[in-house]
Amino acid sequence: MLTKIMSQVLYRKYRPQSFDEIVGQQHIVTTLRNAIKTGDISHAYLFSGPRGTGKTTMARVFTKTLNCNSSAQKDDVCLKCDICNQLEKGSFVDLIEIDAASNRGIDDIRELKEAVRVSPAVGDYKVYLVDEAHMLTKEASNALLKMLEEPPAHAIFILATTEPHKLLPTIMSRTQHFDFHFLNSDEIKNKLQGILTREKRILESAVLDLVTLASGGSLRDAESILGKILSLNTPTEQVVRGILGLVDIIKISNFIDFLIENKKDDALNYINEITQTGTDLEQFIINTIEYMRKILFLKMSPSSEKLIAKNFTKEELQVAKKQTDLLTEKKIYGIIKQLLNASQDIKYSPVPQLPLELAVVEIIGEE
């Protein structure tokens, strides 16, 4: 229960309240702010991108900025007026949020069509945020299209979706389309560090790296994971790895070091050591194959580093790059081939570590 509460508290407590607080989507922030400054407001927007990247948050901040008349700057918010306070509390009546996954039928859209004609109750604009817009039925989508073709001046539609390709092309053509992207590790880590500072909590840098890594580029996931971690008494790196189910890259890279240096005895002893400490050898082999696959990408295409970096902490990436430089393509192929054989043989081996031991002998014997 404490973990769930902490996750919710962090996620809600530190939701951005203005454009200045939004992290990682500056291309969208800049465009929307300029539109507000010039008064060039579209009647319909499409926010698409992966989950947890800020589509709903952007829509709420956009709504707040459009309707706040107390700010000194047109493209900013005062965070003090009734409209700002209502939006922060989720009680602003002129922001209508619709979950298309639950309200996806033609009748729901017909009701919306009637409501759109009504002028705003408080603000200058009435904003309709349709979440998971791709879930609308065909009939409902056609009805929505009619509204987008002839909307009243006070109405703005924001369609949010993770799957824009499922929307009708005619709907997409009537919107301004903004693509949200996953945040990079520095953006997420800086935001989490800011939360820790405000919460007066301290985490090891390595633990914060793991939280960032496990988030997969989703800030919402990162904040939820951080909430879980902060509920622990001693959130050490090893404990956090276990909770998050992250691969122990250190174990794998140590093993690969022995193969690079042709240290057969050390590699065989290492296999027995990790077996005795309870490591699942079958999963270890699978994870090592995946690690070597990334090494292969780095070797053959150095430009793939940005893509691969999402799966490593900064320290782990530096180790992987160093190992890549020390390995030939032939050696990489040989390691992957022997590990693939071991992954098949281990299922039927009476001695679990034997297939991996034989793989070591084959790999080092090839040099």
C-alpha positions, 0 to 999 in steps of 0.5 A: 500500500505504501509503495502504491501511495508513494508512486501516486504522490510523486507522479501527481505532486510533480506534474508540470504546471507550466510550459517551463516545467515540461521536460524533453518535448521542447520542440512542441513547447516552442511551437505551442507557445508561439501559436499562443503569442501570435493568436494562431490557435488551431481548432484541433491538435493531435498529440501522438507518441509512446505512453508516459511522455507527457501528452496529457500533461502538455494538453493540460498546460496548453489549456491553462495557458490559453485560459489564464488571463492573469499572467504578464506574458500571453504564453505563460501562466500565473499559477495563482488565479482561479483558472490555474488553481482549478486546472491544478486540482482537476476541477476546471469545467472547460477542460473535458477529458474523454477516455475513448477506450471507455467512451468509444461509441457513436452515442458518446460522440453525439452527446459530445456534439451537443455539448460542443455548442455550449460556450465556455463556462469560465475560460475563453476556450473549451478544450476537449481532450480525447485520450486513446483516440484511436480506440473510437469506433468507425461510426464515432470517428466519422461523427468526430470528423464532422465536428472537426470540419465545422467547430465553434470558435470557442472549441479546441480538440486535442486527440492523444494517442499511442497509435496514430496510424489507426486514426482516419486519415481525414481526421489526421489531415484536420489536425496539427500533428505533434510527435512526442518522443521518449526522453533521454537518460539525462533529461529523466535523471535530472528530473528525478534528481530535482524530485529527490532534492525537493523531497529531501532524499538521497539515492546513490548515483548508481541507483538513480541510473538504474531507475532511469534505465528501467523507465525506458524513456518514460518520465511517468514510469520513472517517477512511479519507479522512484516512488517504489524505490523510496519506500525501501529502507535500504535501496542499494544497487543490488536490491534495486536491480532485484526489484526491477528485474534488471540484468546484472550487466556486471556479471556478464561483462566480467565473464566476457572479459575472461573470454577476451583475455583467453583466461580459460581457467578463470572463466570456468571458475567464474561459472561455478562461482555464479552457479553456487550463488544461485544464478539461473544459468539458462537465463544468464546465457540468454542475457549474455547472448543479448549483450553480445548482440549489442556488442555486435551492433556496436562493432559493425555500426558505431552509429547504433550507440544512441539506440543501444545506450537506452539499455545501459547505464553510462558506466555499463555503456563505457565497459561495453564500448571498451570490450567492443574495441578489444573484440574482433568480428570473428570472436564476436560471432564465435561467442554468440554461436557457442552461447546459442548452442549452450542455450539449447543444450542446457535444457537437457544437460544433467549438469547445468553448467556443463554446456556453458563450460564447453562453450568456453572451451570452444570459444577460447580454443578457437583463438 
